[in-house]
Amino acid sequence: YLMQTSYMLKVTNYDFKKVFDLCENVDKGFENTCYRSLGRDASGTSVSDIEQTRTKCMLGDNFEQKSECMIGAVKDFVSYYYSDTKAKQLCESLEDDGMEKICLDTAEEYYSYFTKK
């Protein structure tokens, strides 16, 4: 399910809300992978724009959907910029302190893979 949301978005005319609903009904245990994939797509379809990415991920119905989407998005930001600076800015744009922490922790951990020697 890590790449399936790209196809889901295509067939739903890039309706992120509909794809959140589709992810809710994937095989048990793969929902979070689907939400993370949708976060990757939220970043990718906006060329890693903070406001657009956040807006797309906030279309989720609940904390789990939104936070998993943000995890996928922040990882894509780190990969796109090969830095954690914009990724942390994305996280800091969140209004939910719990979600901001998850996002910042993910950015830091994921970026550490790029900087290990």
N, C-alpha and C positions, 0 to 999 in steps of 0.2 A: 504493500500500500504506500510505500514511500514515494512513488512516482505516479500513482494513479490519479491524484487530484489534478494533474495537468490535463489529462483526458476528460475528467469530470467537468472541469471548467470549460473546456472546449465545447462539450455537448450541452452545457447549460448556459451558453453565451456569457461566460465569465461571471456567473451569479454566485458570488462567494457564500451568500446565505444558504442557497440551495445545496452547495457542496458541503457545508457544515452539516446540514440535515442528512445528506447521503453518508457522510462519515459516521454518523450516529448509528447507522444500520449495517456497517461492514462486519465481517466475521469477528466474533467475540475475541477481545484481547488486542485487536489491531486499531481500535478507535483513535488512541493517542498518536499512533504512527500516522494515521490519516490526517489528523489535525496539524501535526508537525509538518507534513508534506504541504498542507494548505498554507502554512506560514511561509514555507520556502517559496511557494507560488505568489503569495502576497508581496513578498520582497521582490521576486523576479519580475512580476508584471508591472511593478512600479519603478523598476531600475533602482531598487534600494532607497526609495524616498521614505523618510521617516513618517510623515503625516499620512500618506496614502497606505503605507504598510500597516500602521497602527489602526487606521480606520477599518481596513479589511479584516484584521484579526478580531477587532471588537464586535464584529457581526455575530460571533459565537453566542450561544444561548446562556452559557454559564462560565464560571471561573475555569473549570477544567479545559473546555474548548478554547477559550481565549488564551490561557496561559500556555497550552501546548502549541497553539498557533504561533505565539510569540517566541517560543523556544526554536521552532523551525525558522522563523524570520530572522532572529538574532544570529543564528548560525550562518544563514545565508549572507547577512551583512558582513560578518567576519570574513567569510570566504570571498565575497565580492571586493571588499576594500583591503583585504589582507592586513587588517588592523582591527582593534576593538574599540576605537574612538567613536565612530558613527554608531556602532552596535550599542555602546553604552548610552549614547544620546537617545537612541530609540527606546531603551529601557527607562531612562529618566523621564521620557515623555508620558509614561503610564501614570494613571491616577491612583491605581490600586497599589499600596505599599507592598503587599504580599507578592503580587505579580511582578512588580519592579525588582524585588529581591531575586526571585526565580530567574528573571531575565538577566540581571547583572551577573549572577552566579554562573549562568550558562555561558554568557559572553566571555567571562574570565577563564572558565575551564576550557572552553572550545579554543579560544585564542592561544592558550598555553600549548596546545598541540602544534601550533605553527612556530612556536618560539623555542621548543625543546631542542637541545643540542646533543 
